[in-house]
Amino acid sequence: MRRLAALAPLAAGLIALATQAQAACRLALVVALDISSSVNAEEDRLQRAGLAAALTAPEVQQEILSVPGAPVALAVYEWSGRYQQDMVLDWRLLDSPAAIAGAAADIANSRRRYAEFPTAMGFGIGYAAGVFQRAPPCLFQTLDISGDGINNDGFGPDLAYRNFPLAGITVNGLAIGGATEDDAQVFRFYREQVIRGPGAFVETARDFTDFERAMRRKLTREMAARVYGGLARPPREREG
């Protein structure tokens, strides 16, 4: 038994190495954009342009490409009502500056399909399960969901996590202020009901004009997440 116990760390290390060998990608990242009725046309333009600009920002691009041979895979979808979820960008491997620029251009040039539906966040989160099932093999999976309000239609995030195959997926939030009289309620909803998994966090934006800044901070933090087994270097110390 002692010999078996001594071999356990070695076996765990070999399994980790095998997993790394199978996964050509270190992070599968899904970004979910809010297109509910509280988001007007200009605000929707700001979030698409903001995400595109954030992806091509020097500090974000540096993090995306920081581990040669282990890039990030990105997919983006929009969500609002119970059945109003659509892909904005299907899975794209961000393995070069050109690939990042191409993905950013497609996001910036995309147009929302709906504008009149409520905030059915449980359905919006559940949609991510199918997106991740199509993802390339990656070491980690993260859902990055943004919105300017709390769930007001259908089941909430808790039931989504209980009923959709989302085990092992980290969920981070970008809570956007300015749409209601109580921004604190929105931010609290994201902290207490939306985020999930080890190291999960909420980034906040004052309103949609602040979306790009918040998304840059968020992506930089997500891309710099530590990967086990020596595949990636630990994240740099950051101020603030």
PyMOL commands that set and color helices and strands:
alter all, ss='L'
color gray80, all
select helices_A, chain A and resi 2-22+41-56+58-64+97-108+121-133+157-163+183-194+208-223+228-230
alter helices_A, ss='H'
color red, helices_A
select strands_A, chain A and resi 25-34+72-79+85-94+138-147+170-176+202-205
alter strands_A, ss='S'
color yellow, strands_A
deselect
rebuild
show_as cartoon
